[in-house]
Amino acid sequence: MNAGWIGLALLAAVGHYRPTEQTDPALKEQAQPVRERDPARAILYFGRGNDLVNENKLEAAIEQYRRAAAYDPLNPNIFVNLGYVLDRLGRYDQALAELERARQIMPDNDMVWLNIGNTLINLKKYEDALAPLQKCLALAPSNHQARVNLTVVYHALHRFRDAAAEFARLSAANPDDVHLRFNYAAALSTAGDHDHAIAQYRRVIELAPRYLPAYINSAVLLEKQNRRAEAAAMIRSALLVAPNDQTLRELLERLEKQPGH
């Protein structure tokens, strides 16, 4: 049994939404040609697109966003949302093209860079995703999702110490978040820093005494360090909160059979 990245908060692309507005009857006139820029009308189509996204009607949302873009090609939020929906549909190259249009209009919008990085991750272009995510964080250091996505990139690139460093920042900003701290411990473990990983697992247990993976991963690391008595004690503690867990019982039995216990 190995320590793993259980509970890792993988990607959750973040679209840039604005409050929707009341739908105008003119929105039904889909065939009406666009003769001039009309930002107010664009907002109506944009709001309808957002409503359709919330209803998970993504193809229909694309039609509304494209109509909004025709009325206001200078609104970057339209292209961010369009890129977001295309990404969700797996049309990654098209998503990048729309996000590039948003970037050209508003290069200092952190959500543009976040979504570009996210789509590149979905394309498994991890090296390419680094710069957009770092740019996002340079613009908005508190952007939680960008930092989470960056940990995914570092892990994919086997840059485990960098992943651990990002999780350290996330945990410092969210000290009571059990899943973040667990992943911080897992990253430290993968990077070979077992002592600090065990300390973080113990902190997870303090925060959530029923979080069994923290006991198991901690015991595995203690066993690797030939600290079998401590490993067994860790599993006994876990059994106090989950006395019928078969995995825990089997692990304790194995530990107690080993020489030097």
N, C-alpha and C positions, 0 to 999 in steps of 0.2 A: 504494500500500500504506500503510495507516494503522496507527498504534499502536492496540492494542485491549486489552480486558480478558480476554486469553487466560488461561485457568486460574483464573478467578474462582471461588472456593468459594461457590457459591450455596447455597440453603437446604437444610438438613438438619434437619428438625424433631426436637427432642429430647424424648422421653417421659421421664417420671419413673418408673423401674422400681425395684422392690425384689426381693430374692432370692425365688425361688419356693419354695414348700413342697410336701411330699409330698401328692399328691391323695388326698382322703378318699373312700371309696365313697359317702358321702352326697351328693357332688357330682352323682351320677347322678340324683338325685331332683329334676329340674328343675321339676316341677310342684308341689313342696311349697310351700305358702303361707308367707310370712314374717310371723310373729306378733309378734316382738320383736327388738330390736337384738341382734346376735350378732357382735361384731368378730372373734372367732376364726374363725367360719365364713366371714365376709367375706374374710379373708386367704386362705383356701383357694380361693375363687372368683377372687380377685384374682391369685393365683399361676397358676391355670389360664389366665386371660386372658393373662397375660404369656407363658406357654408357647405359646399359640396365635399371638400376635403374632410370636414368634420363628420360628414355622412359616409365617408369612405367611397365616394363616387369620383374616383381620381381621373378617369378619362374625361368625364364631363367637366371637371374642374379645369383641366388643361384648356378646353375650348373657351371657358370664361376668362382665364388668365390671358390667353392669346388675344381675345377681344379687348381686354383691358390694355394690353401692351400696344395694340393698334391705336387706341385713343391717347395713350400717354407713353411713348417710347423712352421717356426720360425718368420714369419712376423705377428705381432699382429694386424696390420691394416686390414688384410684380415678377421680375425675373428670378429673384431669390426663391419665391414661392413656386414658380414654374419649375425651377431646377430641383427643388425639394420633391415635388410630386413626380417628376420624371425619374428621379433617383429611386423613389419608393416603387416605381413600376419596373425597375431594373434597366431603364434606358439611360445608362450612365453617360455615354458620350453626348447625348442630347442634353442631359442635365448640365454637364460641364460647359457646353456652348452657351446655355442660358445664364449660368453663373458668371461666365466671362463677360457677358453683356452687362450684368450687374456690377462687376468689378470695374469696368471701364467708366461707368456712370458715377460710382461711389467707391473709390479704392480704399477708403478708411472705414468702411462698414465691417465690423468684426464678424457679423453673421454671414456675410459673403464668403469670407475666408474659412469660417467654420464649415460651411456646406461644401465648399470646394474640397477641403481636406477630407470630409466624410465620404464624398463620392469617390475620391481617389483611393480611399481605404476599401470601399466596396469593389473597386476594380483591382484590388490587391497591389496597387502601386504605392507601396508603403514609403519608399524613399521619396517619391514625389509628394506624398502627403505631409511630410515633415514641415516644409517651408510654409505652406498655408496655415497650418495649425499654430506654428510659432508666430506667424504674423498676426493671427487672431489674438493670441495671448499678449502680444506686444501692444495691441490696441485696447484689449480688455483683459487685464491680468486675472480678474475674478471670474472669467468665463469657465464655469465648471465643466461643461460638456467638452470644450476644446481640450482641457487637461485630461479628462477621461479618455478621449480619443487618442491623445498623444501617448498615453500609457499603452494603448492597444498597438500603436505603431512601433513603439520601442520594443514591446514584447515580440512582435512579428519579426523584427530585425535582430532579435537576440541581444538587444542592448538592455539587459536586465537591470543593471545598476541605474541606468537612466529612468527606466520604468519605476523602480523603487523610489527614486528621487521625486518623481511626479506624484506618486501615491503619498509620499511624505507630506508634500504640499497640500494635497487634497485632504489628508487626515488632519493636518494642522488647522485647516479652515473648517472642517466638519468633524470635531473630535469625538462626537457620539455616534457617528455613522459606522455601524458594525461591519457592513459589507465593504466599505472603503478600507477600513483598518484590516480586515481579513485579507483583502487583496494586497495591501501593503506588506503584510507578513509573508504572503505567498511570493511576492516579488523579491523580497529580501532572501527568502529561502532559495529561489531559483538563481539568484545572484551569488549564492554561497555564503551569505551572512547569516548563519544559522542561529547564533546567539541572539542577535537583534530580532530575528524572525520569531523565536520562541517568546521573547518579551512582548512582542506585538500580539501573538496568539493569546498570551495570558491576559492582555488588556481586553481583547475581544471577549474572553470568558467573563471578565469582570462586568463588561457592558451587557452581555447576553449569556447568562449561565446555561441556557439550553441550546446554544449554538454548537452542536456536536462536531462539525468539521474542524473547529479550532482545537478541540481536545485531541482529535485523531492526528491532525497534521503536527501538532506540538509533540505528541508522543512519538511519532515517526522520526522527527528530528532528534529528539532525546535518545532514541534508540541508535541512530546513526553515530551519535557521539559516545556510544557505550554507556549511557546513563540510563540503564534499563530499569533500575528501581524507581527513578523519577518518572520514567515513561509509564510504568505500571501504575504508579500513584496517580498520574494524570488520567488514565483510563478509569481507575476506581472512582475518581471524582466525577467523571462523566456518567458512570453508572448510577450515581446517586440521583441524577436528574432524569436518567433514561434507563431504569433497571432492566427493562425487557429488550433492549437493543442487542440484536444478535451479533452485529459487527463488532460492537464494543466487547462483548463477552469473548468472542473468538480471538480478538487482538490481545486481550488480557491473558487468556490461556496461553497464547503463544509466547508472550513476554515472560510469563512466570515459569515456562519450561526451559528458558535459555540459561546457560551456565552463568554464574556470577550474579544471578538475581538475588 
